[in-house]
Amino acid sequence: MARTLKSGKIAVKLSEETMSILRLAVQQRLHFDESPDYLHYLLGEALDKLVGDSCKLRKSEFFALFQEASMRYIDLPTQLLIRQAVQLEE
């Protein structure tokens, strides 16, 4: 589940297992991909927040985390489940 907070951040609540899958995907992207410096640091900051089963991300961190280049390190069926789970609630 993902929802926008009054502060402008996005609260993400997923299972701890799913969060660990996301952490691993971001770690792999940071290790294997050549990213511009701003994106590298943005993903690093998002990675630090992916602990437990929930976190609050800035919008830039949220969209960097769930873009195709980050998700490609996750198998397709799991990607689909994660993308469905993090659809922003209105």
C-alpha positions in Angstrom: 0.0 0.0 0.0 1.2 3.5 -0.8 -0.5 6.8 0.1 0.5 10.4 -0.1 0.8 12.1 3.3 0.0 15.8 4.1 3.8 16.4 4.3 4.1 15.5 0.6 6.0 12.3 1.3 4.7 8.9 0.3 4.1 6.2 3.0 4.8 2.7 1.7 3.7 -0.4 3.7 4.7 -3.8 2.4 5.7 -7.1 4.0 9.2 -7.3 5.4 10.0 -9.9 2.7 8.9 -7.6 -0.1 11.0 -4.8 1.4 14.0 -7.0 1.5 13.4 -7.8 -2.2 13.3 -4.1 -3.0 16.5 -3.5 -1.0 18.3 -6.2 -2.9 17.1 -4.8 -6.2 18.3 -1.3 -5.3 21.7 -2.7 -4.1 22.1 -4.5 -7.4 21.2 -1.5 -9.4 23.7 0.7 -7.5 26.4 -1.9 -7.9 25.9 -2.9 -11.6 24.3 0.2 -13.3 26.1 3.4 -14.2 23.7 6.1 -12.9 24.1 9.8 -12.8 25.3 11.0 -9.4 22.0 12.5 -8.4 20.2 9.2 -9.0 22.9 7.2 -7.3 22.5 9.3 -4.1 18.7 9.4 -4.4 18.5 5.6 -4.6 21.1 5.3 -1.7 18.8 7.5 0.5 15.8 5.4 -0.4 17.7 2.3 0.4 18.4 3.6 3.9 14.7 4.0 4.4 13.6 0.5 3.3 13.7 -1.1 6.7 11.0 -3.0 8.5 7.6 -3.2 6.8 7.0 0.5 6.2 8.8 3.7 5.3 8.2 7.3 4.2 9.8 8.3 1.0 10.1 11.7 -0.8 8.3 11.6 -4.1 11.6 11.6 -6.0 12.8 8.6 -4.0 9.5 6.8 -4.6 9.6 7.2 -8.3 13.3 6.4 -8.6 12.8 3.3 -6.6 9.8 2.0 -8.7 11.1 2.9 -12.2 11.7 0.1 -14.7 15.5 0.3 -14.3 15.3 -0.6 -10.6 12.5 -3.1 -11.0 14.4 -5.2 -13.6 16.3 -6.8 -10.9 13.1 -8.4 -9.6 11.4 -11.3 -11.4 8.3 -10.3 -13.4 5.5 -11.9 -11.3 7.0 -10.3 -8.1 7.3 -6.9 -10.0 3.6 -7.1 -10.9 2.6 -7.8 -7.3 4.8 -5.0 -6.0 3.6 -2.5 -8.6 0.0 -3.3 -7.7 0.7 -3.0 -4.0 2.3 0.5 -4.3 -0.4 2.1 -6.5 -1.0 5.5 -4.9 -4.3 5.8 -3.1 -6.3 8.9 -3.9 
